[in-house]
Amino acid sequence: MAILNSIRKRGIFLILIIALALFAFILSDVLTKGGGTKVQDTIATINGTDISRQSFMEEVDATQRNMGPNSNTSQAVNMVWDRELRRVILEEQYEKAGLSVEKAQLDDALKTSLANNPTFLNEAGQVDDGKIQEYIASIKASSPAMYQQWLDFEQNTAEGVLQRTYFNMIKGGLRTTVAEGEQEYHFQNDNLNFSYVMIPYSKIADEDVNVSDDEIKKYVAAHPSDYEVDAQADIQYVFFSEEPSEADIAEAKTETAALLNNNVEFNQDTKINDTIPGFRNTKDYEEYVNANSDVPYYDSWMFKSQLPATVADTLINLNDGDIYGPYKVENSFYLSKVLETKKMPDSAESKHILIRYVGTMRAPETITRTKEEAQKLADSLLSVVKKDKSKFAELAAEFSDDSSSQNGGDLGSSTPGRMVPPFDKFIFNNSTGTIGLVETDFGFHIVEVGKQSEPKKAVKLATVVKNIEPSKKTTDDVFFKASKFEVALKDGDFTELAQAQNLEVKPVNNLGKMDSNIPGIGANRPIVNWAFDEDTKVGDIKRFSVPEGYIIAQLTRKNEKGLMSVAQATATVKPILLNEKKAQKIRESITGNTIEDIAKNQGLSVQNGTGVTMANPMVGANNEPKVVGTAFGTKPGESTGLIDGKNGVYKIRTTAFNPAPKLESYVNYANQLSSKAAPASQSAVYNALKKKADIEDNRATFY
């Protein structure tokens, strides 16, 4: 009690101490992140231009929404990053070139973009300046969000104009001279005949040549532009899965089976026991399923092909009222009752004329008719097509408020459950040729039922699905095993301990700072961020919780941006160095000066090449540009020295040089070169600018 009183007396003092401690913690975090607040507020700096964290995050959120529900944050981050990087780099070039967008240019570009939007078209089908201004005025007054979208649209359009102008200027400067055209003509058409001998590198076994790690390292250092890599890390991990045990599965089956029977529950209000109908006796299956199943009630006809493969034959052959289960499908137990059976087509073609009205789902702003006006128009069109079906396509093209109007209203073939329920019910419950009016959330549909498949047996099921979950005992056991393994790693080897416990060690190599997907795990930025954290050292271990259990990971390699390590470069560099050393051994083994002497000495035959060009430098079956280039430097009757080619050591004797006849003009060849260069110029220029740019990328700090 005395201690409590002492604390109360010093309450303000303690609060101040806690506040100072929190401030010191935050300040320390800021300072260790790179000094000052710049990194905290800036997602990146590109050639001195800062990209705000706030604006970048807003762009990421908007992009992810536009990408739909299946997108992930990493995809959106990368898309926005590529867009912002391009914008900043190119805007710098526009400024240097003195480029700007004139109002007339912007107006023309806007009109081109809006050419297919009926909101902005006049009676002649042309974009109307007055309608554009009217639209801007209306959204500016009524919807700030839509007005901002319009401003963004204008900005994007202006950037598009600048980009086209900039790259068109570059393409305009890519002119090939006639002299270059003449050179290209001879490159393609001058040819040589020669005799040669080739001693292949394969004559010397790889194991007879030693390439050291130090030699690989020196080669990489001598060719830095070929072996530059961004910051990378390697990890290895083991996965402790919280899978249900056999006991959990048996318990889940018992609990699912119990749902079949009535349940007696004490009613606190009436103070008597109530009998709650089970799955076998319930009167309202939709309500029962929604109350007791992990998957909502599915009100649709199902064919054999749509049923779980392991029980499809059984379920499709049940009769009305039959119950089957519990049966196991993957990680769930099922109870199914057949509510109805019938024969029906499993596909049906259809066409429609959609008449929307204000307030219907996805109705564009151009729709202004009321529901009453829409129904009146729909009834009128229905009357016409019932009298004369041949007019359906014509009326659909004129009146239908969706993209099917371009196909005469044709919606193609669909399966049961694909369309909205009222539409779906109409085309599968009526025979081919039936025409009627259907109302859905999209508006009124004048529908004609098309060709249907042969009827097959279908069932309508009420199905309770209960997921099999690991018990608390199981999750506790998994947690204990993961913790025990983690503790043991402090004094033991990761791989040896994993093998001793029959755990699979999964290596993941060459992770990048902004990677998100980890093989075998899926999207997991926390693991990637940990691997690249400045405090994480090679050999460090950390446990991560994932939805299915625990990951225990070890960092096995971490390289900052720079040259490849020996391990990374070996696969590429070692074959190069092997061939260099083999070439030296081959040279040392050669006696004689002529190709005939060398061939005899090496147990080979002299071969011939005919009509070989610089454009297609094939020596036999091998592409050897260095060898052919050297041969073009000799005169007929002369021999080259020994040449280290891509596939072996060569010696060539030229027998004939066949120059192509002169042309009156080489303009066509010059034009060919220009046409080849232009398409690739845009990406080549941008990639060069990006490579040259000074980029400080801090995305990994926030994502």
Secondary structure, 3 states (H helix, E strand, C coil): CHHHHHHHHCHHHHHHHHHHHHHHHHHHHHHHCCCCCHHHHEEEEECCEEEEHHHHHHHHHHHHHHHCCCCCHHHHHHHHHHHHHHHHHHHHHHHHHCCCCCHHHHHHHHHHHCCCCHHHECCCCCECHHHHHHHHHHHHHHCHHHHHHHHHHHHHHHHHHHHHHHHHHHHHHCCCCHHHHHHHHHHHHCEEEEEEEEEEHHHCCHHHCCCCHHHHHHHHHHCHHHCEECCEEEEEEEEEECCCCHHHHHHHHHHHHHCCCCEEEEECCCCEEEEECCCCCCCCHHHHHHHHCCCCCCCCCECHHHCCCCCHHHHHCCCCCCEEEEEEECCEEEEEEEEEEEEECCCEEEEEEEECCCCCCCCCCCCCCCHHHHHHHHHHHHHHHHHCHHHHHHHHHHHCCCHHHHHCCEEEEECCCCCCHHHHHHHHHCCCCCEEEEEECCEEEEEEEEEECCCEEEEEEEEEEEECCCCHHHHHHHHHHHHHHHHHCCCCCHHHHHHHCCCCCEEEEEEECCCCEECCCEECHHHHHHHHCCCCCCCCEEEEEECCEEEEEEEEEEECCEECCHHHHHHHHHHHHHHHHHHHHHHHHCCCCCHHHHHHHHCCCCEEEEEEECCCCEECCEECHHHHHHHCCCCCCCECCCEECCCEEEEEEEEEEECCCCCCCCHHHHHHHHHHHHHHHHHHHHHHHHHHCCEEECHHHHC
